[in-house]
Amino acid sequence: MDFEPVIGLEVHVELATQSKMFCSCSTAFGAPPNTQVCPVCLGLPGVLPVTNRQAINLAIKAALAFGCKISSSSRFARKSYFYPDLPKNYQISQYEEPLATEGSLEIASGEIGLRRIHLEEDAGKLIHAERNGDFSLIDFNRAGIPLMEIVTQPALRSPEDAVEFLQKLRQVLRYLEISDCSMEEGSLRCDANVSVRKIGEQILGTKVEVKNLNSFRSVRKALTFEIDRQTRLLLEGKEIFQETRLWNENRAVTETMRGKEEAHDYRYFPEPDLRPLMLTQEDVDRVRSELVELPEVRKKRFIAEYHLSSYEATVLTAEKEVADYFETATKLYPQPKILANWIMGELAALVREEKLDIGNQPVTPSFLAELAKMVENGIITRLAGKDVLRECLKTGRSPATIVSEAELAQVADRGSLEPIVLEVITENKKAWNDFQHGTEKALGFLMGQVMRKTKGRANPKLVEQLIREHRHGKQEN
């Protein structure tokens, strides 16, 4: 009997604001525990919340990017339940009147509908004791940070679809600078609703919510485990209970956390201290004017405008700062293919090695354009160019300065290279003999020896020409 999974995601995104959702406390990550708090976000008696306008604008921006219907009137509500990391014992969220509905995001398997986008405040963070395990500490710095929740339709059919959806969602949100979407720092988190049904059935199976998914790897592994668990229960004729389960990363299993709450369990009612959120068309249009070109549109333009392959365009547009870097460099040196190779190859490797971001490192687009031009014009070899790039990243000096000070300019005159070629031939009799008898691979070795002796400065084409001339006995002055 064949079964299929049905998956819906609830994605929580911490918004890139300077202050919290309803107070002026800082949202900076990494501060000492309980140093970014005030009476409002601690829920002390007599305080009144004030809505963060920037958080609203960022949520509108996301809604526009995903083609949502934006409500002219939405309302905050109190979601009441006891959690130790919520100091008020309720969360200010949105329920019956969310900010936006009916959007979508395209992935390889099709269009995934978005049920709603709404605003709420984050909870604090529990820090469990490493020893004994009989107590937990609470850091309220995160309490009150603006959260945007994006809820999908139950339209995903595999763990791979879910991961692809999250990756594309993250890409768009980062492009729009709505959030840094750092899963390591908790600014992008995900819960998944999973059920299993017989293939061909229209009715959904019993839904189980899986929490604690804080990486793409966790999402894939947790969903795979939960789908297998539910399928096994159905095959054994056992009942699936509606519940909330936690993903245990260490044991690689989902574990029962609690019975699944329904909306009435949260006792939602309109937040009495906040007026309804009223948006005019002018408000929405103002945010619309701030939208940037989105990844898929930019990818298609890169292919058409710069004649890049689909793979090259995909890599270069994966992150906005990389795409911006590339376009800035091409304005200075209009050779997109050459620059794409440098960015995707040597520069990407060095930036990754040094654990830097391409937008925040010494090799500026103008430096890369200058370096690529020097290599293509034959001033330095490609091999020397790699060394120059590394030195530029290390010191922040321009390629021209590095080449001049290190005397790296390419040697391209026969008189200087002829004696070095003869020296290499004399010192490497076996390789020379192999080459004379038709082993072309030996040519690469001999050329490499010449390049080593010239510290990468010899013109490769001239070196090859000289070696071949010696093989054919056609030495020229």
C-alpha positions as CSV (number, residue, x, y, z in Angstrom):
1,M,0.0,0.0,0.0
2,D,1.5,3.3,-1.0
3,F,1.3,6.4,1.1
4,E,2.2,10.1,0.5
5,P,3.2,12.8,3.0
6,V,1.5,16.1,3.2
7,I,3.6,18.9,4.7
8,G,2.8,22.5,5.7
9,L,5.4,24.8,7.2
10,E,5.2,27.6,9.8
11,V,8.3,29.7,9.3
12,H,9.3,32.3,11.9
13,V,11.5,35.1,10.8
14,E,13.2,37.6,13.1
15,L,12.9,41.0,11.3
16,A,16.0,43.2,10.8
17,T,14.9,46.1,13.0
18,Q,17.0,48.1,15.4
19,S,14.4,47.9,18.2
20,K,11.8,45.4,19.4
21,M,8.3,45.0,18.2
22,F,6.6,47.0,20.9
23,C,9.4,48.8,22.8
24,S,12.7,50.6,22.1
25,C,15.0,47.8,23.4
26,S,17.9,46.8,21.1
27,T,17.6,43.6,19.0
28,A,21.4,43.1,18.6
29,F,22.4,39.5,18.8
30,G,25.0,38.3,21.4
31,A,24.5,40.8,24.2
32,P,24.9,39.5,27.8
33,P,21.7,37.8,29.1
34,N,18.9,40.1,30.2
35,T,20.7,43.4,29.3
36,Q,18.3,44.3,26.5
37,V,15.1,44.4,28.4
38,C,12.7,47.0,29.8
39,P,9.3,47.1,31.6
40,V,7.4,46.7,28.3
41,C,9.1,43.6,27.0
42,L,9.2,42.1,30.5
43,G,5.5,42.6,30.8
44,L,5.5,44.6,34.0
45,P,2.2,46.0,35.3
46,G,1.0,49.3,33.8
47,V,3.1,49.4,30.6
48,L,1.7,50.0,27.1
49,P,3.1,48.6,23.9
50,V,3.8,50.8,20.8
51,T,4.0,49.1,17.4
52,N,7.3,49.2,15.5
53,R,6.6,50.9,12.1
54,Q,9.7,49.4,10.5
55,A,8.6,45.9,11.4
56,I,5.3,46.5,9.6
57,N,7.1,47.9,6.5
58,L,9.3,44.8,6.4
59,A,6.4,42.5,6.6
60,I,4.6,44.4,3.8
61,K,7.7,44.1,1.7
62,A,7.7,40.3,2.1
63,A,4.0,40.2,1.3
64,L,4.5,42.1,-1.9
65,A,7.4,39.9,-2.9
66,F,5.3,36.8,-2.5
67,G,2.2,38.3,-4.3
68,C,0.1,38.3,-1.2
69,K,-3.2,40.2,-0.6
70,I,-2.4,42.9,2.0
71,S,-5.2,43.7,4.4
72,S,-6.2,47.4,4.7
73,S,-7.1,46.6,8.3
74,S,-5.5,44.0,10.5
75,R,-5.5,43.5,14.3
76,F,-3.2,42.2,17.0
77,A,-4.5,39.7,19.4
78,R,-3.4,38.1,22.7
79,K,-2.4,34.5,22.5
80,S,-2.6,33.2,26.0
81,Y,-0.6,30.2,27.3
82,F,1.9,29.5,30.0
83,Y,5.4,29.3,28.8
84,P,8.3,30.3,31.1
85,D,10.1,32.3,28.4
86,L,7.0,34.6,27.8
87,P,7.1,37.0,30.8
88,K,3.5,38.3,30.1
89,N,2.0,34.8,30.0
90,Y,0.6,35.8,26.6
91,Q,2.1,36.6,23.2
92,I,1.0,39.6,21.1
93,S,0.3,38.0,17.7
94,Q,-2.3,38.2,14.9
95,Y,-5.0,35.6,14.5
96,E,-8.3,36.3,12.7
97,E,-7.1,39.4,11.0
98,P,-3.6,38.8,9.7
99,L,-1.5,41.4,7.8
100,A,-1.5,39.4,4.5
101,T,-3.0,36.3,2.9
102,E,-2.9,34.2,-0.4
103,G,0.6,34.5,-1.6
104,S,2.9,31.9,-3.3
105,L,6.5,30.8,-3.9
106,E,7.6,28.8,-6.9
107,I,9.8,25.7,-6.4
108,A,10.9,23.0,-8.9
109,S,7.8,20.8,-8.2
110,G,5.3,23.7,-8.5
111,E,3.8,26.7,-6.8
112,I,3.5,26.5,-3.1
113,G,0.6,28.6,-1.7
114,L,1.1,30.8,1.3
115,R,-1.9,30.8,3.7
116,R,-0.9,33.9,5.6
117,I,1.8,36.3,6.8
118,H,1.4,37.9,10.2
119,L,3.4,39.8,12.8
120,E,4.0,38.8,16.4
121,E,6.7,39.1,19.1
122,D,9.3,36.5,19.9
123,A,9.7,34.7,23.2
124,G,12.8,34.6,25.4
125,K,15.3,31.8,25.3
126,L,15.6,29.0,27.8
127,I,19.1,27.9,28.7
128,H,19.0,24.4,30.2
129,A,21.5,23.3,32.9
130,E,24.4,21.3,31.5
131,R,24.7,19.5,34.8
132,N,22.0,17.8,36.9
133,G,19.4,19.0,34.3
134,D,16.9,19.9,37.0
135,F,16.7,23.7,36.2
136,S,16.7,26.2,33.4
137,L,17.7,29.8,33.1
138,I,15.9,32.4,31.0
139,D,17.4,35.1,28.8
140,F,14.7,37.7,28.0
141,N,16.9,39.6,25.4
142,R,15.0,37.9,22.6
143,A,11.6,38.5,24.2
144,G,9.7,41.1,22.1
145,I,11.9,40.9,19.0
146,P,9.7,41.4,15.9
147,L,8.7,38.1,14.3
148,M,7.1,37.5,10.9
149,E,5.3,34.2,10.6
150,I,4.8,32.7,7.1
151,V,2.3,29.8,7.0
152,T,2.1,27.7,3.9
153,Q,-0.7,25.7,2.5
154,P,-0.3,21.9,3.1
155,A,1.1,21.7,-0.4
156,L,4.6,20.2,0.1
157,R,5.0,16.5,-0.7
158,S,8.5,15.6,0.4
159,P,11.3,16.6,2.7
160,E,13.3,17.7,-0.3
161,D,10.5,20.1,-1.4
162,A,10.4,21.5,2.1
163,V,14.1,22.2,2.2
164,E,14.0,23.8,-1.3
165,F,11.1,26.0,-0.2
166,L,12.9,27.2,2.8
167,Q,16.1,27.9,0.9
168,K,14.2,29.9,-1.7
169,L,12.3,31.7,1.0
170,R,15.5,32.6,2.8
171,Q,17.1,33.8,-0.5
172,V,14.2,36.2,-1.2
173,L,14.1,37.5,2.4
174,R,17.9,38.1,2.4
175,Y,17.7,39.9,-1.0
176,L,15.1,42.3,0.4
177,E,17.1,42.7,3.7
178,I,14.1,41.8,5.7
179,S,16.1,39.5,7.9
180,D,19.6,38.0,7.9
181,C,17.9,34.6,8.2
182,S,20.7,33.1,10.3
183,M,19.4,29.7,11.4
184,E,22.5,29.5,13.7
185,E,21.4,32.6,15.6
186,G,17.7,31.7,15.5
187,S,16.5,34.4,13.2
188,L,15.0,31.8,10.9
189,R,13.1,28.9,12.5
190,C,10.6,26.4,11.3
191,D,7.9,24.2,12.5
192,A,6.4,21.5,10.2
193,N,2.9,20.0,10.2
194,V,3.1,16.5,8.8
195,S,0.5,13.9,7.9
196,V,0.4,10.8,5.8
197,R,-2.4,9.5,3.6
198,K,-3.0,6.8,0.9
199,I,-2.0,8.0,-2.6
200,G,-5.2,9.2,-4.3
201,E,-7.0,10.2,-1.2
202,Q,-8.2,13.8,-0.8
203,I,-8.8,13.8,2.9
204,L,-5.8,14.7,5.0
205,G,-4.4,12.4,7.6
206,T,-3.9,13.2,11.3
207,K,-1.6,16.1,11.6
208,V,1.5,16.1,13.8
209,E,3.5,19.2,14.4
210,V,7.3,18.9,14.5
211,K,9.3,21.6,16.3
212,N,12.9,22.5,17.0
213,L,14.0,22.5,13.3
214,N,16.9,24.9,13.2
215,S,18.8,23.9,10.1
216,F,18.0,22.7,6.6
217,R,19.7,19.4,7.6
218,S,17.4,19.1,10.6
219,V,14.3,19.8,8.4
220,R,15.2,17.0,6.0
221,K,16.1,14.4,8.6
222,A,13.2,15.2,10.9
223,L,10.6,15.1,8.1
224,T,12.0,11.9,6.7
225,F,11.9,10.3,10.2
226,E,8.4,11.5,10.9
227,I,7.0,10.4,7.5
228,D,8.5,6.9,8.1
229,R,7.1,6.8,11.6
230,Q,3.6,7.6,10.6
231,T,3.7,5.3,7.6
232,R,4.9,2.4,9.8
233,L,2.0,3.0,12.2
234,L,-0.6,3.0,9.4
235,L,0.9,-0.2,8.0
236,E,0.6,-1.8,11.4
237,G,-3.0,-0.7,11.8
238,K,-2.2,1.7,14.6
239,E,-3.6,5.1,15.3
240,I,-1.7,8.4,14.8
241,F,-2.4,10.9,17.5
242,Q,-2.5,14.6,16.9
243,E,0.4,16.0,18.9
244,T,3.4,18.2,19.0
245,R,6.7,16.5,18.8
246,L,10.3,17.7,19.2
247,W,13.2,16.8,16.9
248,N,16.0,15.3,18.9
249,E,19.1,16.1,16.9
250,N,21.4,13.8,19.0
251,R,19.1,10.8,18.7
252,A,17.8,11.6,15.2
253,V,14.2,11.0,16.3
254,T,11.0,13.0,16.9
255,E,9.8,12.8,20.5
256,T,6.4,13.5,22.0
257,M,6.3,17.0,23.6
258,R,2.6,17.6,24.3
259,G,-0.9,17.1,22.9
260,K,-1.6,19.5,20.0
261,E,-3.4,22.7,21.0
262,E,-6.3,24.1,19.0
263,A,-7.0,27.8,18.5
264,H,-9.5,27.8,21.4
265,D,-6.8,26.6,23.7
266,Y,-5.0,29.8,23.3
267,R,-8.0,32.0,24.2
268,Y,-7.3,34.5,21.5
269,F,-8.9,37.9,21.9
270,P,-8.1,41.4,20.4
271,E,-5.2,43.1,22.0
272,P,-6.9,46.0,24.0
273,D,-3.7,48.1,24.2
274,L,-3.2,48.4,20.5
275,R,-5.4,49.9,17.8
276,P,-6.2,48.0,14.6
277,L,-3.4,48.4,12.0
278,M,-4.8,50.5,9.2
279,L,-2.9,50.6,5.9
280,T,-3.6,52.9,3.0
281,Q,-2.7,52.2,-0.6
282,E,-0.1,55.0,-0.3
283,D,1.5,53.1,2.6
284,V,1.7,49.9,0.5
285,D,3.0,51.8,-2.6
286,R,5.7,53.5,-0.6
287,V,7.1,50.1,0.5
288,R,6.6,48.7,-3.1
289,S,9.0,51.4,-4.4
290,E,11.7,50.0,-2.1
291,L,11.6,46.5,-3.7
292,V,14.7,45.3,-5.4
293,E,15.0,42.9,-8.3
294,L,14.3,39.4,-7.0
295,P,16.7,36.4,-7.5
296,E,14.8,34.6,-10.2
297,V,14.3,37.8,-12.3
298,R,17.9,38.7,-11.8
299,K,19.1,35.3,-12.8
300,K,17.1,35.4,-16.1
301,R,18.5,38.9,-16.8
302,F,22.1,37.8,-16.1
303,I,21.6,35.0,-18.7
304,A,20.2,37.3,-21.3
305,E,22.3,40.4,-20.7
306,Y,25.7,38.9,-19.8
307,H,25.4,35.7,-21.8
308,L,26.1,33.5,-18.8
309,S,25.1,29.9,-18.5
310,S,22.2,29.0,-16.3
311,Y,24.7,27.5,-13.7
312,E,26.8,30.7,-13.7
313,A,23.8,32.9,-13.3
314,T,22.4,30.7,-10.5
315,V,25.7,30.9,-8.5
316,L,26.1,34.6,-9.0
317,T,22.6,35.5,-8.0
318,A,22.4,33.1,-5.0
319,E,23.3,36.0,-2.7
320,K,22.5,39.6,-3.4
321,E,25.9,40.9,-2.3
322,V,27.6,38.5,-4.8
323,A,25.3,39.7,-7.7
324,D,25.9,43.3,-6.7
325,Y,29.7,42.7,-6.7
326,F,29.6,41.1,-10.1
327,E,27.6,43.9,-11.7
328,T,29.8,46.6,-10.2
329,A,32.9,44.8,-11.6
330,T,31.4,44.4,-15.1
331,K,30.8,48.2,-15.3
332,L,34.5,48.7,-14.8
333,Y,35.7,45.8,-17.0
334,P,32.9,44.7,-19.4
335,Q,34.0,41.0,-19.6
336,P,31.3,39.2,-17.7
337,K,32.5,35.7,-18.4
338,I,36.0,36.4,-17.3
339,L,34.9,38.1,-14.1
340,A,32.4,35.4,-13.4
341,N,35.2,32.8,-13.5
342,W,37.3,34.8,-11.0
343,I,34.4,35.4,-8.6
344,M,33.1,31.8,-8.7
345,G,36.6,30.4,-8.6
346,E,39.6,31.9,-6.9
347,L,37.9,34.8,-5.1
348,A,35.1,32.5,-3.7
349,A,37.7,30.0,-2.5
350,L,39.8,32.7,-0.7
351,V,36.8,34.4,0.9
352,R,35.5,31.0,2.1
353,E,39.0,30.1,3.4
354,E,39.3,33.4,5.4
355,K,35.6,33.1,6.6
356,L,34.7,36.5,5.1
357,D,31.7,37.9,3.2
358,I,32.3,39.0,-0.4
359,G,30.8,42.3,0.3
360,N,33.0,42.9,3.3
361,Q,36.6,42.1,2.3
362,P,39.5,44.0,0.8
363,V,39.2,42.9,-2.9
364,T,36.8,45.5,-4.1
365,P,35.1,45.1,-7.5
366,S,37.5,47.7,-8.9
367,F,40.5,45.7,-7.7
368,L,39.1,42.5,-9.3
369,A,38.4,44.3,-12.6
370,E,42.0,45.7,-12.5
371,L,43.4,42.2,-11.8
372,A,41.4,40.5,-14.5
373,K,42.4,43.1,-17.1
374,M,46.1,42.7,-16.2
375,V,45.9,38.9,-16.8
376,E,43.9,39.2,-20.0
377,N,46.3,41.9,-21.4
378,G,49.3,39.6,-20.7
379,I,50.8,41.9,-18.1
380,I,50.9,39.0,-15.6
381,T,50.1,35.3,-15.9
382,R,47.0,33.7,-14.6
383,L,49.2,31.9,-12.0
384,A,50.7,35.1,-10.9
385,G,47.2,36.6,-10.8
386,K,46.1,34.1,-8.2
387,D,49.1,35.1,-6.0
388,V,48.2,38.8,-6.5
389,L,44.6,38.1,-5.6
390,R,45.6,36.4,-2.3
391,E,48.0,39.3,-1.5
392,C,45.3,41.8,-2.2
393,L,42.9,40.0,0.1
394,K,45.6,39.9,2.8
395,T,46.8,43.5,2.6
396,G,44.2,45.5,0.9
397,R,46.7,46.9,-1.6
398,S,45.8,47.3,-5.2
399,P,46.8,44.7,-7.8
400,A,48.9,47.2,-9.7
401,T,50.9,48.1,-6.5
402,I,51.5,44.4,-5.7
403,V,52.6,43.6,-9.2
404,S,55.0,46.6,-9.3
405,E,56.5,46.0,-5.9
406,A,57.0,42.3,-6.4
407,E,58.2,42.6,-10.0
408,L,55.5,40.1,-11.2
409,A,55.1,41.5,-14.7
410,Q,55.1,38.7,-17.2
411,V,58.3,37.7,-19.0
412,A,57.4,37.6,-22.7
413,D,60.7,38.0,-24.6
414,R,62.5,35.1,-26.2
415,G,66.0,36.3,-25.1
416,S,65.1,36.0,-21.4
417,L,63.2,32.7,-21.6
418,E,65.4,30.8,-24.0
419,P,68.2,30.1,-21.5
420,I,65.7,29.0,-18.8
421,V,64.0,26.6,-21.3
422,L,67.4,25.0,-22.2
423,E,68.2,24.7,-18.5
424,V,64.9,22.9,-17.8
425,I,65.5,20.5,-20.7
426,T,69.0,19.7,-19.4
427,E,67.8,19.1,-15.9
428,N,64.9,16.9,-16.8
429,K,66.2,14.4,-19.3
430,K,63.5,11.8,-18.8
431,A,60.6,14.2,-19.3
432,W,62.3,15.7,-22.3
433,N,62.9,12.3,-23.8
434,D,59.2,11.3,-23.2
435,F,58.1,14.5,-24.9
436,Q,60.4,13.9,-27.9
437,H,58.8,10.5,-28.3
438,G,55.2,12.0,-28.4
439,T,54.1,12.1,-24.7
440,E,52.3,15.3,-24.6
441,K,51.7,15.1,-20.9
442,A,55.5,15.7,-20.4
443,L,55.1,19.1,-22.0
444,G,53.0,20.2,-19.0
445,F,55.7,19.1,-16.6
446,L,58.4,20.9,-18.6
447,M,56.3,24.1,-18.8
448,G,55.7,23.9,-15.0
449,Q,59.4,23.8,-14.4
450,V,59.9,26.9,-16.4
451,M,57.1,28.6,-14.6
452,R,58.6,27.6,-11.3
453,K,62.0,29.0,-12.2
454,T,60.4,32.3,-13.3
455,K,58.1,32.4,-10.3
456,G,55.1,32.2,-12.5
457,R,56.1,35.2,-14.7
458,A,56.9,33.4,-18.0
459,N,54.4,33.8,-20.8
460,P,52.9,30.3,-21.1
461,K,52.3,30.5,-24.8
462,L,55.9,31.5,-25.6
463,V,57.3,28.8,-23.2
464,E,55.3,26.2,-25.1
465,Q,56.4,27.5,-28.4
466,L,60.1,27.4,-27.4
467,I,59.9,23.9,-26.0
468,R,58.2,22.6,-29.2
469,E,60.8,24.4,-31.4
470,H,63.5,22.5,-29.6
471,R,61.8,19.2,-30.2
472,H,61.6,19.9,-33.9
473,G,65.1,21.3,-34.0
474,K,63.9,24.7,-35.2
475,Q,65.6,26.9,-32.7
476,E,65.3,30.6,-33.6
477,N,67.2,33.6,-32.3
